[in-house]
């Protein structure tokens, strides 16, 4: 069951996704979470927090890195918030002392909230029942057991392919462009990125971090500003 931390992260992800395509991949000042993006007054009903202290505790837990939803730079700031959150009587507003910290979202966690839990639930997504009912005696055979297992593995291993089965419009989690429908998508045709794993430089294929404007390997522009 979702708690205050889950609801805060989900609200943050949806607000950023509504602002601009690709916004989820761009680091931003952590202070924007409580000052502009998900402030207490306009979001307390959606977050279902009873008091301002409950809200601040949710923000503290988020910025401390609980559940791996976000990371902060410099890392020592996040470590300080993590220690405070673990105290018996923590100061829930301690994060306000670190206005210069920069926040980066966990991309995979953000995708999970955007696409909905049902996209990641194998029983509702995979068209092949793990324990299918026996077909009628006169029913023709259609394939064997091995293809079904392959289909299950493919559906579990590709975020883009899972997104195909969602009713919502499919977008690349890196560049925000619409993905082609009616087919398996292994790479985004707009930015060339894979559905999961590390970001890759479009020019040389070297690994790049979220927010890098240029590749450290070849110096070419990544297109992920």
N, C-alpha and C positions, 0 to 999 in steps of 0.2 A: 504494500500500500504506500502511495506517495506521501511524503512528509513535507515540512516547510522547505527543506533544502531542495528536494526534487521540484517542487512547484516554483521556487525562485529561479532555478536553472532553466526550467522549461519556459518560463515567462521571458527570461533574458534572451534565450535562443530565438524565440518567436519575434520579439521586438527587433533584434538585429537582422533577422532574415527578411522582415518586412521593410527595413530601411533601404537595402540595396543588395543585389546579387553579389555573392562573394564576400559579404561583410563578415561572415562567421570566421573566415580565415585570416582576418586582419586584427592584430593585437591592438589594444586600446587602453587608456588609463583606467585603472580599477575603480577610481572614484566615480566614473560615469555610471557604474551599476546602481549606486544609491542616490546619485545626484540628478541623473537625467533619464537613464534607460528604464529602471524599475524602482522609482521612488516610492516611499512608504504610503504617502497619502492617496495616490491615485491607483495603487495596486494592492492595498491591504485586503480588499474583498476577494480578489482573484487569488491571492496567496493564502488566504484563510488564516491570517495571523491575528491573534487576539489583541496584542499590545505592540507598541513600538519596540519594546525590548525583545519580543519574540522575533520581530522583523530583523533587528540588528544581529541577533544570534544566528539567524539563517544566513545573513550576509557574511558574518564572521566564519561560519562553517564553510561557506562556498569559497571564500578567499583563502581559507587555510588549506584548501586542496582536498577536503573530504570527498571521498568517492571518485577522486580524480577528474572532477568536472572541469576544473580550470587549473592553470599554473600561473605563478607570478614571477616577475623579474623586477628586482633581484630576488633570488631564491631564499635569501636569509629573511626577507620580509614574510614570506609564506611560512617559513619555519617558526618565526616568532608568533604568528597568528595561530599556527597549529598547536604550539605549546599553550597559548592562552585558552584556546577552545577546549583543551583537555583538563583545564583547572576545575576544581570543585565549584568555585564561585568566579567564573570568568568575567572579564570586562567586555561585554558584547560590542561596545563601540570602539574598541582598540584600533580597528582597521582605519579609522578616520585620521590616525596619526601618520599614515603612509600614503599620502595623496600622489606621490610620484611613482608608485608601483604600476607596472604595466601587466595587463591580464591577457592571456591567450586561452581560447576555448579548446576543450578536448573535442576534436572534429567528429570522431566516431560517436561520442556520447550525444553531441548535438544532432547528428543525423538520426539517431534513435528516437529522440523526442520529436523531431520534425515529421518523421514518417509514421510514427505511432508504434506502440508495442506490438500490434498485430503483424507488422511487417517482419518482425524478428521472431515470431512464434511459429516454429516449424509445423505444428499440427494444423494451423489455419492457412498456411501458405503453400505447403507442398501438396500438389494435387494427387499424390500417391499415398494411400492409406498404409500406415505401418502394418496393420492387421486387417487386410481387406476381406470382405465377405466373399465366400466362394461364388463364382459365376454360375448361372444356370447351366445345366448339362448341355443344352444345344447352343450355348453362346460360343462364337468363334474366338480363338485365342488372339490376343493383341499384344505382342511383345512378350518378354520374359522378365525374370526378377532383376537381372543385372542392370538393364536400362533404368528401371525405377530407382535403384540405389544411386546410379549416377546422377539422375535428376535431383534427388534429394541433396547430394553433395554439392552440386552446382548451385542450387538455390541457397544453401547455407553459406557458401563461400564468396558470393558476389553481391555487394551492396547494390550495384546497379541493376542486376538481374532481379533481386528481391523487390526493388522499387517498381519494376515493370508490373508486378502483380498488385500494386496499390492503385486505388481509384484516383488518387490525386496526381497532378501533373508531375512528371519526373524532371528533376533538375540535377545538373552536375554539382556535387558538393564543393568543388574547387572553384569553378568559374561562374556558376549560377546559370549557365545556358541550358536551354531545353534539350533533353536527350531524345533521339529518335525512338518512335514507338514501334511495337509489333516485331521486335527482334531482340536477340541477346546483345547487350552492349558491354564489351570488355574494356573499351577505352572511350573517353569523351571525344567526339569528333571536333570539338571546338578548341580544347586545350590539350588533348592528348594524354590526360592523366588516367591512371588505373582506378578501379572502383574502391580499392582499399590499399593499405600499406603507405609507404612514404611518398611524399611529393617528389616528382622527378623533373629535372630541367628539360624543357622541350627541345633544346638544341643538342645536348650531349648525353642526357640521361642520368646525370649525377643526382644524388639525393640533395634536396634543398629543404630548408625549414620554412614553416608557415611565416609569411610576412617578408621573406627575402625578395627584394626587387631584382637582384642580379645573382647569377649562378657563381658560386665560389670556385667551381671547376673550370668553366670556360669564359666567364665574364659576360655571357649573353643575358639579356633581359628575360626574366621568368614569366612576366605577365600576371603575377599574383599580387600587384600593389593593392 
